[in-house]
Amino acid sequence: MYRTHTCGELRPEHIGKQVVLSGWVQRSRDLGGMTFIDLRDRYGITQLVFNMETNAGLCNQARKLGREFVIQIHGRVQERSNKNKKIPTGEIEIITEKIDILNTSNLPPFTIEDETDGGDELRMQYRYLDLRRNAVKKNLELRHRMAQEVRNYLSNENFLEIETPVLIKSTPEGARDFVVPSRMNEGQFYALPQSPQTFKQLLMVAGYDKYFQIVKCFRDEDLRADRQPEFTQIDCEMAFVVRDDVLNTFEGLTKHLFKTVKGIDIRESFPRLSYNEAMSTYGSDKPDIRFDMKIYELSEIVKGKNFMVFDNVAYIGGICAKACAEYSRKQLDELTNFVTKPQVGAKGLVWVKYNSDGTFKSTVDKFYSQEDLETWAKLLRAKPGDLLLILAGDKTSTLKALCELRLEMGNRLELRKKDEFKPLWVVDFPLLEWDEESRRFYAMHHPFTSPNKEDLKLLETDPGKVKADAYDLVINGVEIGGGSIRIHNEDLQKLMFKTLGFTDEEARSQFGFLMNAFRFGAPPHGGIAFGFDRLVSLFAGLDSIRDVIAFPKNNAGRDLMIDTPSVISEVQLKELSLKISIEKEKK
């Protein structure tokens, strides 16, 4: 027996008991006649005591223990004189009677503490050490608990958890596939699934009317804080449903997670915004509604005053920052620099101070009267003491820039609190988006998304105006999940493929198995997929999903710990009938 108790288990009721503990040496403190060691395992920390007067040999042995040594100790629990209320075991300590060194350790490359001195790359290289830190452990414990609650809720709703294949067929829509060569089928490849989309639809055809899976998905795309090449989805599908059935079910799941995991009881229904309303009001299809500061269009009331910046553009919009009229010129210059960054994309910033005495001061006083500026203030719902911030340009890029400015002001004014959660549904997305370079439409979600019934007649005559029966769950400006009611009719699916530029042969080659299935009584169905990593990181109050994944990859898609991706041997290449050809740029 390596232990009778864990290092986070002992309490005052255990005082006087003989115990055996095993774990890692967190830290050692030598106080002359006494030595104290903090022993750590997954469950917590327990203080060990060594007394030079009562057992000098054991005390000297303890002083030779290095950080992260793995040890077993025998001892007796006693009340701690200088109690530590910061840890659950802080009222007791162990009078140590025996030490067994189970394994030694090299000096760790960074401190195994909540506030470590290791940088991101170093901690990823030694991820097995980083995982010992309490801060990381809490994230994985949270992830486990949330996964259990997802399973509990969906199982109680009669969903079946069904696994789908990992080696599938490559399809042309969506992000780039990761592909896997087949040794047994020379010159042919599997793809890793970007999602189990077609399989969950086939499960609906098969009669399994409520499916879910907590599943790995793979996308070969450029990475950022909320993306990894492999990620986890809560993937779900339901048959004989309309949009409200899906939304009500997974709004229920979201509320269940908030209540059981965070202790937050959300009683009211999640608000619903159309895609067009979200874009025009917040400049984003994933708006952060923790704070107001809505975008209002000013185009009609600001043109015609010989201010060419406004007169020569298609769109002018603005936001109102409450109680910011006292902003200094330096602060306003900082905002101008912010909006003109390439990633924001505005050409400049017009600001208007609505002074507490009711007068206005702005960068455009030469062109606009006090009465004009008062009209702007009314439209932007401003009051004395507020600051009006206005951008101009083409509509799409200006709304994007206003969104970034709005979020920046939300950060500066501390309105985006991590302990406050504001979920909403965004609905009625466009079915298709036009790509000017390839001169064709692409599915905004995927090619199996059903058009809104009232827009079906437009699919052949004006496809750009067709709305999708699709929906996204957004929380605090983060897209947590998305889904749609699916096409379940072969003729409509053929029309969708035709609109997307597929020939009949291409559609049959790529998706013939699904279209064949539709001929055998496919029910109406729809579903949704939640980004599980994003949901966990949101609950943890983190900005990066890497921090809630046990073994993540860096922004270049590399696992620094096992050094992958890596080359494979010539023998393996030969078995797969592959040759590597890398063209090097001539200098």
N, C-alpha and C positions, 0 to 999 in steps of 0.2 A: 504494500500500500504506500503510494507516494504522498498521499495527503488525507487527512481526516476532514479538513475544512478548506475552503478557498480563502484567498487573501482579502476578500471583501465581505466575509460572512460573520466574523466574530463580533460579539456585542457584550455589554456588561453582564448579561445572564450566563455567559460562558466563563466568568472569572473563576479561577481555581482548577479548570479543566486542563488535562494533558492533551496537547494537540500536535499534529504533524502537518506542516505546510510546505509547499513547493512553489517555486517561482523564480523570477529574475531579480537581481539586485538593482533597484532603481537608483539609490544613492546611499552613501555612507558618511556618517558624521563622527569624527574622533574628538572626544572632549576630554582627553587625558585619562581619567580613571574609568570613564564610561565610553562605550561605542554604540551608536544607534545605526541600524540599517533599515531602510524601507524596502520591504519585499513586495514585488508586484506580480500579479497574474491578470487574466482577463477580467476578473471580477472586482479588483480593487487593490488597495495597499494596506499592509499591516506593518507596524513598527516592531522591530526586534531589538532587544536590549542585551548588551554584553557588559559584565562588570569585572574590571581588572582585579578587584579585591577578592571576589568569590571564585573566579575561574580565569586566571591570567592566561593559561594556554589557549582556552577557547576564545578569549578576547583578542589575543594576538592572531589567531587563525582568522577571525572575522575581519581584522584590519587589512588582511592580505586579499580580501575579495574585491574583484574589480567590477566596474559597471557591466551589467548584463550577464554576469555569471549566473548559471542556473544552479540553484541549491535546494536542498531539502533540509528542514530543521525540525527538531523535536524540542518542545518546551511547554511552559505552563502560562496560562493566561492570567494577567494581573491588571488591576486598575491603573490607568495612566495618570500620573500626577499633573503633568502639563497637557491637558486635554486639547485635542485639535478638532474643532467643530466643523472644519472644512471637509472632512472625510467621514464616511459612515463608521469606520472602525476607530475613530479618533478618541474614544473613551477607554480603550484597552491597549495593551502591548504584550509582547511575549518575552518572558524570561527564558532565554535560549539555553538549552542544555546540551545540544549536539548539532553539529553541522556536517552534512555530506555534500561535497561538490559533485553535482551531476554532470556539469560541463563548464569549461572555461569560455571566455569570450575575448575576441580582439576588441580594442578600443573602438566604439562605434564612430562612424564618420560624422555624426551629428548627435546632439543630445536628444534622448528619448523623453521629451517633455512636451506639454501642451504648446508652450511657446518655444519652438525649436530654433536652432541656429542653422538648420539645413535649408538650402534653396530648393526650388521645385525640381530641377533636374537631378540634383543629388538624391533627394528623397524618393524620386521615381526609380532611380538606379538601384537603391536599397529599399525598395517598397516593403519588403518583409520586415524591415526595421521600423519604417514609418507606420506600418499597421499596428505596431505595439503601442503607439501613442494614444492616449485616452481620447483626444479630439477626433482621431480617425475612427477609433473603435466605436464611439458613440454614433457616428454616421452609419456604420454597417449594422449596428444594433437597430437603429431607426429603420433602415432599409428592410431588415428582416421582419420587424414588427408590421410595417406597412404591407409587405407582401402577404403576411398571414391574414391581416384584416381584409385585404382584397379578396383572398380566397374564401374567407368566412362569409363576406357579404354576398359574393356572386354565387357561392354554393347554396346559400339560403334562398337565393332568387332562382334556383333550379338550373343554373348554368353548369355545363360539363366542361372540365378542363381536358382538352384534347391536344396532343402534340401533333405538329405538322412537320414535313420534311425540311431538312437543312440543305440538302443538295437538290437544287431545282433547275428549272429552265431559265435561261437568260431572256429578258424581255426588254424592248427598246425604250420604254417610258420611265420617267423618274430619274434618279441619280445614276451614276455609273455603277455597274455591278462589280463585285469581287467574283472572279471566275476560278474554277478548279478544274484542271485537266483530268481526263479520264484515261487511265492506263488500259482498261479493258475495251474501250471504244476509241480507237486511235484517231487523233485529230479532232476529237469532240470534247466539249466542256460542260460542266455543271456551272451554275451560279449560286452564290449564297443569297438567301432571301432578303430583299429590302423590307419586306413585310410578308406575312402569310396570306395576302389578300385573296388570291384565287382559291387557295385551299379552304379558307373559311367560307367562301361563297359555295364551294362544292359541298361543304358540310351542311349548308342550308338545303341544298338540293337533295342531300342524303337524308334529310329529315331530323337532323340534330338542331333543334330550333333555338337553342341557347348555348353558344360556345364561348369559352374564353381560354386564354393562355398567357402566362407571363413568359415572354419569348425573346430570344436573342434575334436581332436584325442587323443587317450589314449594309453600309452605303459607302461607296468610294467617292467622297466629296471633301472639299476643303474644310478644315476643322476650325473650331472656335470654342469658346468657353462652354457652350451648351451642346456641342457635337462631339461624338466619338465615332470611329469607323465601325465599331460594334457597340450596340446599345440595346436597351431592354424596353419592350413595350408591354403594356397590359392590353392585349388584343382581344376584341370581342365582336360577336356577330349575333343577330337575332332575326328570326323569320316571323312573317305575318305581323309586321310592325310598320308604323308610320313614324315620321320624325319625332313627334312628341313622345312616343313610347321609348325611343332610344334616349332622348334627352332626360326624361324623367328618371329612367333607370340609373343613368350614370351621374346625374346630379345627386341622386340618392347615394351612390357609391362615394362621391366626393365629400358629401356631408358626413357620411359614416366615418371616413378617414379623419376628417377634422375633429369629430367628436371623440373617437376612440384613441387617436394618437396625440392630438394637440389639446384636447379638452375644450374645443371651441364648438359651441352649438349654434349652427347656422339655421335659423328657422325660416327665413324668407326665401322665396324662389329666386334663382339667379336671374338677373336682368338679361334681356336679349336685344342685341343690336344687329341691324343689317350690316352687311359688308360696306355698302355705300355710306351709311351713317357713321360707321366707325372710321372710315377713311376721311370723310369730310369734317368730322368733329374732333378726331384725335390724330389724324395723319398716319394711322396704322391700323392693320387688321388684327392687332393684338394689343389693344389699348390698356394702359394702366389707369384704372378708375379709382385708385385710392385717393386721388386729389382731383379737383375740378379743372380749372384752367383750360377750358375748351377752346378750340380753334373756331374763329368766325371769319367768314369771307367779307372783305371790305371793298372788293373790286368796283362795285357800282357807285359807291359814294366817294371814292378818292380820285377818280379819273377826271380829266378835263381841267386841271389847275396848272398846267404847264410844268408839272414835275415829271420829267421824261422817264425817270426810273419806274414810275407807276403807269404812265400813259402808254409805254411801249411793251407791256407784258400782258400775259393772258390772265394771271391770277395774283391777287393780293390778299393775304390773310394775316391774322394777328391773334395774340393771346394777351391775357391780363394777369400780371403777377401782383398779387395782393400785398399791400403795405411795403412796396419796394420803391416808392418815389424818391426816397432818400439815397438811392444808389449813387455812388460817387462816379466821376468821369472814368476813373480807373476800372471800376467794376463794369461799367457800360462798355468800355473798350475790350475788356476780357470777353464779354458776351459777343461782341462783334468778331473778335478773333475766333471764338468758338464756332459761330455759324458759318464762317468762311473757310473752315478746315475742309480739305477735300472729301473726307468721309461724311460731312454734313452737306456741303455743296451750295450754300447760299452765296450770293454775290455781295451782300451787305445787309445791314440792319438799320431799320428806322425805329427810334424809340421816342416815346412821349411820356413825360412825367405829369401826372395829374396831382398838382400840389394840394396841400391840405387847405389852402385858402380858396380852392376852386379854379385857380388859373392853370394854364398849361405851358410847359416848356418842352420843346422838341428839337430834333435835328432838321425839321422841315418847316420851321416858323416862317421862312421866307415865302412859302407857297400856300400855306393854309392858315386861316384865321382861327381865333379862339373858338368861334362858333363851329367851324369845321371840326376842330379837334374834340369839341364837346360831343358832336354827333358820333365820332369814332368811339369815344368813351362809352356812350350809351349802348352802342352796338356790341361792344366787348364787355358789357356789364361791369364797367369800372366805377370806382368811387374815389373821392379825394384820398390821396395817399398811395394810390396804385400806380403801377408802371405798365405802359402799353408797349408791346414788342411786335414789330411788323416786318414781314418778309414778302418779297415779290419775285415772280418768275413764271416759268411754266407750271401748270397745276400739280403735276405728279411730283416733281422734284421739290417744289416749294412746300407742299404738304409734308413730305418726308423731312425736310429741314425744320419745319415748325414742330413736328413730332419730337425731333432730337432736342430742339430748344426747350420744348415743354418739359421733357424728362430731365434736362440739365437744371432747369429752374426748380423742378420738384426735388432734385438732389440738394441744390443749394439751400432751399428753404426747409429741408428735412421733412418733406411731405411723404416720402416713400419709405414708410416704416416697415421694417422686416417682420415685426410681430403683428401686423395688420394685413388681412387677406380680403381681397375683393374679387370674387369670381364673376364671370359673365359668359354668355354664349354669343358668339358671332355667327350669324346665319346668312343665307341667301348670297353665297359667293357667286361670282361669275363661273360658268361651267368651263369656259375656255379662255386662254390668253393668246394673243397674237404675237408671233415672233417675226420681227421685220427682216432679220437677216435670212432666215430660211423661208420666209414668205408662206408660213403655214400656222395653223392653230395647234396649240398644245393643251392637254387637259390640265386644268389648274390644280386638281387633286390627283386623280388617276382616271383611266379611260372607262372604268366601270361605274362611275358616279352618275346617278340618274338626274336628268334635267327636271326642274319643276314642271309639273303637269301642264300648267297654263302657258308654259313657254315652248312646248313640244313643236308647235307649228313653226316656230322661228328657227329650228335647228337646220333646216334646209335653206331658208331664205335669208336669215340674218343671225348666224350662229354667235356672233360677238355679243348679242344682247341676251342670250339665254342664261338664266340663273340656274344654279345647281341646287339640288336638294341636299345641301352639305352644311356642316356646322363644325365650329371649333370651340373648345373650352379654353378660356384665357383666365389666368389668375395673376394679378399684379404685373401685367405687361408681358407675361410669359405664356406662350402657346403650350398648354399642357397636353392637349389631345385634339384629334380631329377625326371626322368620319362623314358618312353620307348614307342616304338610301341608295341602294344599288340598282343598276339595270338588271332585270331578270327575264327580259324578253329578247329572243334571238334577233328579231328584225330591228329593234331599237339599238341593240348592241352593234349590229352591222352598220347602221346609219352613223353611230358614234365613231366607229373605226374609219368610215368613209370621210367623215368631217375632219378627222385627224390626219388624213392623207394616206391611210393604209389602203393598199390594193386588197382585193378579196383573197389573193394568194398569201400576202403577207399576214393578214389577219388570221387566216386559217392556219398558217405555219406557226404563228406565235401563240394564238389563243384558241386553236381549234378544239382542244379538250374541254374548255369552258363553254364554248358555243354549242358543242355537242350535248353537254350536260343540260343546257337550257331547253333542249328538245324533249327532256324526260320529266317535265312537270316541276320547273323551278318556282318556288314560292316567292312572293314579295319579301324582301329582306333588306336589312341595313345594319350598320355597325359603327364602331368607333375604336380608336387605338389611343391610349394615353402613353406619353413618354414617361416611363417609370423613373428613369434617372432624374429627369427634370422635376418630377413631382417630389421625389425624395429630397433633392437639393433645395427646393422651395420650402419644404417643411423644416429643413435643417437651417434655413437662413443663409444659404451659401449661393455664390454667383456661378460657380463652376460645377458641372456634373462629375468632373474627374474626382472630386473629393468624396463622392458617395459610391465610387466604383472600386472594388478591391484591387484590381490590377489594371489601371487605365493606361492609355497611350498618350504621348505628347502631341503637340500641335503639328508635328510632321508625320503623325501616324505611327510612331516608333514606340516599341516597348523597350525602354532603356535597361530594364532589369535582365531580360533574357536576350537582348540585342536582336530584335526582329523588327521588320522583315530582314531576311538574310539570303545569301546565295545558296543554291542547292548543288549537290554533286553532279558531275558529268554522268555518273551511273543512273541517278534519278532522272536526269533529263532524257537520257537514252530510253529508259523504260517508258517515259511519257511521250516519246517521239517528238521532243521539243528541241529547238535550238535557240540560244539567246543571241540577239543582234542588237547591240547598243551603239548608235552612231555618236562619235565624239566630235565636238565642234573643232574645226581646224583653226589653229591660231595663226 
